[in-house]
Every structure is written in C-alpha cells, then in structure tokens.
Amino acid sequence: MIRLDPRLTCAFNMLQGFDSVADIGSDHGKLTAALLLNGSCSRVIAGDISPECLEKTRQLIDRCGLRDRAQVRLGSGLTVLAPGECNAAAILGMGGELMVELLEASSDVAERMDKLVLQPMSGIEELRQWLYENDWHVLSDKLARVGKRWYQLLSVQKADRADAWPDGFPADCWLVGYRTFADRETGLPAYCREQLHKRQERLTKAIGTAGEEKLTREADQLERILKETEGWN
Ligand SMILES: C[S@@+](CC[C@H](N)C(=O)[O-])C[C@H]1O[C@@H](n2cnc3c(N)ncnc32)[C@H](O)[C@@H]1O
C-alpha cells in the first residue's frame, strides 16, 4: 500500500477505472506504484525527462515488485507514448505553460486519451484558457489542500466544441475553474476567500502600479464568485 497526500489522492481517484495509464513526470513514482498496488490499473507507463528522476521511479517499482506491470521511459511529455497506447495520463507538478507545450507537441497522443489529469504548479490561468479555447471538455476541476497549500487538479477530454459557460460564473475568469463552480466543489468558498484576501493585501501596495488593474479585476471576480456561493448548502 502506497500512502498518498490529498493532492496525489485526488489524481489517483480521477484515474480509477482506467486500465492503462501514463504517469508523465513520474519522479518519485508514488502515483505509478499506487495506481498498480491500490487501484484498478493493470499497466502504467512512467515517463520523465530526467534520468535521475526516472531512476527514483524505477527503484520504487522494483521495491514494490511491479516490474511486470510498469515500464519506465525517458523522454519529454507524451512523446514517450504511441497514440492509443494508454487510455489515460497524469501530468502533475509542472508549470501550466509547459503542459500546454507538451499537449501541443503530442496532440495525436493527447487527443486520443479518454482522460488527462493535469495539476499545474503555476500558470493555471493560461492552461485553463488554452484548454477552453482548444475545445477540451473539463470533466472535473478539483481543489486539494496539503497543509496550507492549495492545489488545483483538472481532468479533461478532447471534445469538438468549447464547454458551456455556467450561469453566474464571471466571464473570462480562469483563476478558479468554471467546472469547480458548476459542480459546487466544497473547497471553493474557502479557496476564494483566501485568494481574495491575498489580492486585497497586495492591492494596498499596488495602487498606481502596472499590477493594479489585474489585481482589481481578479478581486472583483473572486467577490462575485463568493457572492454566488453564499446560497450553497
Ligand atoms: C515536481 S516533479 C512532480 C513529480 C510528480 N509528478 C508529482 O506531482 O508529485 C516534476 C517532474 O517532472 C519532470 N519533468 C519536467 N519537465 C518534463 C517534461 N518535459 N517531460 C517529462 N517530465 C518532465 C521532472 O523531471 C520532475 O521529475
């Protein structure tokens, strides 16, 4: 049994029901091992661009006796896979802009997946906007908290049109997920309150600077989402 923190548990849960999964940027290999030991997955391909990081995955696979069901592959993003080789993939713990680059570079692989699970460490707004503008359907968009830090995890699937924008969700808002809002995810009000507080604090020092307009717009969006969530049970 591999113990996972709430962030990796969230990704693990999103990947249940898939037989063949890729763990891209596998590093410590915990997700790879958990999918095979704790979950329903029969085969995992772990990829990483760094030989040292991939070696950590390989060692965990060996310690867990999973060599017959897990493969490690050195390379960038989804280039380590052939189209259709896995029916789902996780790309966790990288920047959102890099994720966009990886998806664009391997669109033939990415678009054939039944589910992609993405957890950006930064650039979440750029990633969300790119997914929306390129007709990726957001299946779920969840918040996971580890200690004081929040993580956002999206599961997506290529579609042939953009998602419908939920009523009451601010236009052009990528800070939090429109699916998070539409699904009334329980962590959303607390997350928005924290984010609003941070922006209000930053705004006190940003009056008259180039950053003022963006902070004001984001604070306004967060206030509007919070107002909408007031009626949630
Ligand atoms: C912060 S670790 C995240 C590890 C694990 N996915 C997690 O979320 O706990 C980022 C990993 O992504 C790998 N990485 C960075 N760029 C990559 C790329 N273009 N393709 C594959 N792996 C990459 C790094 O080598 C590192 O192992």
The ligand as an SDF file (V2000), in Angstrom:
LIG
                    3D

 27 29  0  0  0  0  0  0  0  0999 V2000
    7.9010   18.4650   -9.2330 C   0  0  0  0  0  0  0  0  0  0  0  0
    8.1270   16.9320  -10.0120 S   0  0  0  0  0  0  0  0  0  0  0  0
    6.4880   16.2530   -9.9040 C   0  0  0  0  0  0  0  0  0  0  0  0
    6.5090   14.7850   -9.6180 C   0  0  0  0  0  0  0  0  0  0  0  0
    5.1430   14.1320   -9.5880 C   0  0  0  0  0  0  0  0  0  0  0  0
    4.5090   14.1590  -10.8980 N   0  0  0  0  0  0  0  0  0  0  0  0
    4.2600   14.8160   -8.5820 C   0  0  0  0  0  0  0  0  0  0  0  0
    3.4250   15.6320   -8.9720 O   0  0  0  0  0  0  0  0  0  0  0  0
    4.4190   14.5850   -7.3750 O   0  0  0  0  0  0  0  0  0  0  0  0
    8.2210   17.3370  -11.7230 C   0  0  0  0  0  0  0  0  0  0  0  0
    8.7660   16.1950  -12.5630 C   0  0  0  0  0  0  0  0  0  0  0  0
    8.5000   16.4930  -13.9350 O   0  0  0  0  0  0  0  0  0  0  0  0
    9.6410   16.1440  -14.6780 C   0  0  0  0  0  0  0  0  0  0  0  0
    9.6090   16.9040  -15.9450 N   0  0  0  0  0  0  0  0  0  0  0  0
    9.8610   18.2120  -16.1470 C   0  0  0  0  0  0  0  0  0  0  0  0
    9.6960   18.5180  -17.4410 N   0  0  0  0  0  0  0  0  0  0  0  0
    9.3170   17.3810  -18.0750 C   0  0  0  0  0  0  0  0  0  0  0  0
    8.9920   17.0480  -19.4120 C   0  0  0  0  0  0  0  0  0  0  0  0
    9.0330   17.9540  -20.3880 N   0  0  0  0  0  0  0  0  0  0  0  0
    8.6240   15.7770  -19.6840 N   0  0  0  0  0  0  0  0  0  0  0  0
    8.5900   14.8380  -18.7150 C   0  0  0  0  0  0  0  0  0  0  0  0
    8.9110   15.0920  -17.4440 N   0  0  0  0  0  0  0  0  0  0  0  0
    9.2640   16.3420  -17.1210 C   0  0  0  0  0  0  0  0  0  0  0  0
   10.8110   16.4820  -13.7580 C   0  0  0  0  0  0  0  0  0  0  0  0
   11.9890   15.8200  -14.1570 O   0  0  0  0  0  0  0  0  0  0  0  0
   10.2570   16.0010  -12.4180 C   0  0  0  0  0  0  0  0  0  0  0  0
   10.5400   14.6520  -12.2110 O   0  0  0  0  0  0  0  0  0  0  0  0
  1  2  1  0
  2  3  1  0
  2 10  1  0
  3  4  1  0
  4  5  1  0
  5  6  1  0
  5  7  1  0
  7  8  2  0
  7  9  1  0
 10 11  1  0
 11 12  1  0
 11 26  1  0
 12 13  1  0
 13 14  1  0
 13 24  1  0
 14 15  1  0
 14 23  1  0
 15 16  2  0
 16 17  1  0
 17 18  1  0
 17 23  2  0
 18 19  1  0
 18 20  2  0
 20 21  1  0
 21 22  2  0
 22 23  1  0
 24 25  1  0
 24 26  1  0
 26 27  1  0
M  CHG  2   2   1   9  -1
M  END
$$$$
